[in-house]
């Protein structure tokens, strides 16, 4: 992620947090739990121009107003204080994709929001000469065949690194790096899936995290804030004592089968994974830094989803 994207993402977290507190406080007590992530988001917010801040405020308000209708426990009147916090980056590294938590300790209830600003990426996972993606993604170590298949590509990158080359200086990075690594990636998942049929469900849990959440995506050029419900465990859309949610949030089924995993036709750097229940993901491999190193990143996006994932468009006034 570029510095600009990082600043924009953190700033959007900050204004969503503030808007949640301001709007909730009109109905019931709410407080922000300050931590290192809060102050990092605040610094990012202060770097934006007033004009951009106003755009972000409009987007955040559209999201918060809709979330209130989906989660009536947020605005349920009571003597307890609603807590709001931005999670630390370490939570994301450990598989929790929620950026903001909304918590009511007295009733042992919380929900999470994953915030995106002008992008739809699910995760930015790495491949390297040492990183065992199988263990990290679905709990099964990569096979000896996988390590053999990736060796030549990473040996080539190490040799280029010693020459202090930039990625843009590689004469044919697709043929020498991207294609062999993606072929090894495809082969490994297919190899392990043949032996372990629970891999599809584990893959989705890795990509989306262990907790239910709402994904909030600000699309500034459309003047639209999208909200998607990822309700894998049935914790979203709970009624309060006096109010039902405006929409029933369906529980989403995990996949049980890999239907296809292959290169996108005509592409040398992207593969697509199709599974049952409507799950579809794309994996685009790219260099993480300008300087050559034996490590690459995936830009992972969800390109198809079950019909039980509700998408709401909140157009700005």
C-alpha positions in Angstrom: 0.0 0.0 0.0 1.4 3.4 -1.0 1.9 6.2 1.7 -1.0 8.1 0.1 -3.3 5.1 0.3 -2.3 4.5 3.9 -3.0 8.1 4.9 -6.4 8.0 3.2 -7.3 4.7 4.7 -6.4 5.8 8.3 -8.1 9.1 7.8 -11.3 7.4 6.7 -11.1 5.2 9.8 -10.8 8.3 12.0 -13.8 10.1 10.6 -16.0 7.0 10.7 -15.0 6.6 14.3 -15.8 10.2 15.2 -19.1 10.1 13.2 -20.1 7.0 15.1 -19.5 8.7 18.4 -21.2 12.0 17.5 -24.3 10.3 16.1 -24.6 7.7 18.9 -24.1 10.4 21.6 -27.3 12.1 20.3 -29.2 9.0 21.5 -27.1 7.3 24.2 -23.6 7.6 25.8 -20.6 6.6 23.6 -16.9 7.0 24.1 -13.8 6.5 22.0 -11.1 4.2 23.4 -7.8 6.0 22.4 -4.8 3.9 21.5 -1.8 4.0 19.1 -4.1 3.3 16.1 -6.4 6.2 17.1 -3.5 8.7 17.2 -2.1 7.4 13.9 -5.5 7.8 12.3 -5.9 11.3 13.8 -2.5 12.3 12.3 -3.6 11.0 8.9 -6.8 13.0 9.2 -5.0 16.2 9.9 -2.9 15.8 6.7 -6.0 16.0 4.5 -7.3 19.3 3.0 -10.6 20.7 4.2 -12.3 19.8 0.9 -11.2 16.2 1.1 -12.2 16.0 4.8 -15.7 17.2 3.9 -16.0 14.4 1.3 -14.9 11.8 3.9 -17.4 13.2 6.4 -20.2 12.9 4.0 -19.3 9.3 3.2 -18.9 8.4 6.8 -22.3 9.8 7.8 -24.0 7.8 5.0 -22.4 4.6 6.4 -23.2 5.3 10.0 -26.9 6.2 9.3 -27.4 2.9 7.6 -25.5 0.9 10.2 -27.8 2.3 12.9 -30.8 0.8 11.0 -29.1 -2.6 10.7 -27.8 -2.8 14.3 -30.4 -1.3 16.7 -28.3 -2.4 19.7 -25.9 0.5 18.9 -28.6 3.1 19.6 -30.6 1.2 22.3 -31.0 3.5 25.2 -29.4 2.3 28.4 -27.1 3.3 31.3 -24.1 1.5 29.9 -21.6 3.4 27.7 -21.0 2.2 24.1 -17.2 1.8 23.4 -15.7 2.6 20.0 -12.1 1.8 19.0 -9.8 1.4 16.1 -8.0 -1.9 16.2 -4.2 -2.2 16.0 -2.5 -3.4 12.8 -1.4 -6.6 14.7 -5.1 -7.7 14.8 -5.1 -7.7 11.0 -1.9 -9.7 10.9 -3.5 -12.3 13.2 -6.6 -12.7 11.0 -9.0 -10.1 12.3 -9.9 -7.8 9.4 -12.2 -5.5 11.4 -10.8 -1.9 11.6 -13.4 -0.5 14.0 -15.1 -2.3 16.9 -18.4 -1.2 18.4 -18.8 -2.7 21.9 -21.3 -3.0 24.7 -19.6 -4.8 27.5 -22.7 -5.0 29.8 -24.5 -7.2 27.3 -21.3 -8.9 26.0 -22.0 -7.7 22.5 -19.8 -6.3 19.7 -19.7 -5.9 16.0 -16.9 -4.8 13.7 -16.5 -2.7 10.6 -13.9 -3.2 7.8 -13.3 0.1 6.0 -12.0 0.6 2.5 -11.5 3.9 0.7 -11.8 3.7 -3.1 -10.5 0.1 -3.3 -12.0 -3.4 -3.0 -8.9 -5.5 -1.9 -9.6 -8.2 0.6 -6.0 -8.9 1.6 -2.4 -8.2 0.6 -0.7 -11.5 1.4 2.9 -12.4 0.5 4.8 -15.1 -1.2 8.5 -15.5 -0.5 11.3 -18.1 -0.6 10.7 -18.8 3.1 7.0 -18.0 3.8 4.9 -21.1 4.1 1.6 -19.8 2.8 -0.1 -23.2 3.3 0.4 -23.2 7.0 -0.7 -19.6 7.3 -3.7 -19.8 5.0 -5.3 -23.1 5.8 -3.1 -24.9 8.4 -1.3 -27.4 6.1 2.4 -26.9 5.5 3.5 -26.5 1.8 4.7 -29.7 0.3 8.4 -30.4 -0.8 7.1 -30.2 -4.4 6.0 -26.6 -3.9 9.4 -25.5 -2.5 11.1 -27.2 -5.5 8.8 -25.4 -7.9 9.4 -21.9 -6.5 13.2 -22.3 -6.1 14.4 -21.1 -9.5 12.2 -17.9 -9.5 13.4 -16.9 -6.1 17.0 -17.8 -6.8 16.7 -15.5 -9.8 15.3 -12.7 -7.6 18.1 -13.1 -5.1 20.7 -12.8 -7.9 19.1 -9.6 -9.1 18.9 -8.3 -5.6 22.7 -8.7 -5.2 23.1 -6.6 -8.4 20.8 -3.9 -6.7 18.3 -4.0 -9.6 14.9 -2.4 -9.6 11.9 -4.5 -10.5 11.3 -2.3 -13.6 14.7 -3.3 -14.8 14.0 -7.0 -15.0 13.8 -7.9 -18.7 10.9 -10.4 -18.4 9.5 -10.6 -14.9 6.3 -12.3 -16.0 8.1 -15.2 -17.6 10.9 -15.5 -15.1 9.0 -14.8 -11.9 5.2 -14.3 -12.0 4.2 -17.3 -14.2 6.4 -19.9 -12.4 5.4 -18.7 -9.0 1.7 -18.6 -9.8 1.9 -22.1 -11.4 3.5 -23.4 -8.2 0.8 -21.7 -6.2 -2.0 -23.3 -8.3 -0.4 -26.7 -8.2 0.0 -26.6 -4.4 -3.6 -25.6 -3.6 -4.8 -28.3 -6.0 -2.4 -30.9 -4.5 -3.5 -30.2 -1.0 -7.2 -29.9 -1.9 -7.0 -33.5 -3.3 -6.0 -34.7 0.2 -7.9 -32.2 2.4 -11.4 -31.3 1.3 -11.9 -28.7 4.1 -9.5 -26.3 2.4 -12.2 -24.2 0.6 -13.8 -23.2 3.9 -10.5 -22.5 5.5 -9.4 -20.3 2.6 -12.4 -18.1 3.0 -11.9 -17.9 6.8 -8.3 -16.8 6.2 -9.2 -14.2 3.5 -12.2 -12.7 5.4 -11.1 -13.3 9.0 -12.5 -15.2 11.9 -15.2 -12.6 12.9 -18.4 -11.4 11.3 -18.2 -7.8 10.0 -19.7 -5.1 7.8 -17.4 -4.0 5.0 -17.8 -0.3 4.3 -16.4 1.0 1.0 -16.3 4.7 0.1 -16.4 5.2 -3.6 -15.9 9.0 -3.9 -16.4 9.4 -7.6 -19.8 7.7 -7.4 -20.7 9.7 -4.3 -21.6 6.3 -2.8 -20.8 4.3 0.3 -21.3 0.6 -0.1 -22.0 -1.7 2.8 -21.7 -5.4 2.6 -22.6 -7.9 5.3 -20.2 -10.8 6.0 -22.3 -12.8 8.5 -20.5 -16.2 8.5 -21.3 -16.9 12.2 -24.7 -15.3 12.6 -23.7 -12.4 14.9 -24.8 -9.5 12.7 -28.3 -8.0 12.7 -29.3 -8.7 16.3 -32.5 -7.0 17.6 -32.5 -4.8 20.6 -35.0 -5.1 23.4 -37.3 -2.6 21.6 -36.4 -2.7 17.9 -35.7 -5.1 15.1 -33.1 -4.4 12.4 -34.4 -2.9 9.2 -33.1 -5.9 7.3 -32.6 -9.5 8.1 -28.9 -10.2 7.7 -28.6 -13.8 6.3 -26.0 -16.2 7.5 -23.4 -16.9 4.7 -22.4 -20.5 3.9 -18.8 -21.4 3.5 -17.7 -23.2 0.3 -17.0 -26.9 0.3 -15.6 -27.4 -3.2 -13.0 -25.8 -5.5 -14.6 -25.6 -8.9 -11.7 -24.1 -10.8 -8.3 -22.4 -10.1 -6.4 -21.1 -13.1 -4.8 -18.1 -14.8 -7.2 -15.4 -16.0 -7.2 -15.9 -19.8 -4.6 -13.6 -21.4 -3.0 -12.7 -18.0 0.5 -13.4 -16.8 0.1 -12.2 -13.3 -3.4 -13.0 -12.1 -5.2 -16.3 -11.2 -8.9 -16.7 -10.3 -10.4 -19.1 -7.8 -14.0 -20.3 -8.2 -15.7 -22.3 -5.5 -19.3 -23.4 -4.8 -21.8 -21.2 -2.9 -20.9 -18.3 -5.2 -17.4 -17.6 -3.8 -14.9 -16.2 -6.3 -11.5 -14.5 -5.7 -8.7 -13.1 -7.9 -5.0 -13.2 -6.9 -2.8 -10.6 -8.7 0.9 -11.0 -7.9 3.1 -8.0 -8.0 6.3 -6.6 -6.5 6.0 -5.1 -3.0 8.9 -2.7 -3.4 10.7 -0.9 -6.2 14.0 -2.7 -5.3 14.2 -6.4 -6.2 13.8 -8.7 -3.2 12.8 -12.4 -2.8 9.3 -11.5 -1.7 6.1 -10.7 -3.7 2.6 -9.6 -2.8 -0.8 -10.7 -3.8 -3.6 -8.2 -4.4 -6.6 -10.4 -3.5 -10.1 -9.3 -4.4 -13.5 -10.9 -4.1 -15.0 -10.9 -7.6 -18.0 -13.0 -6.8 -19.9 -13.7 -3.6 -22.9 -15.6 -2.3 -26.3 -14.0 -2.7 -26.6 -14.1 1.1 -24.0 -11.3 1.3 -26.2 -8.2 1.2 -24.8 -5.2 -0.6 -26.4 -1.8 0.2 -25.7 1.4 -1.7 -25.8 4.5 0.4 -25.7 7.4 -2.1 -24.8 10.8 -0.7 -27.2 13.7 -0.6 
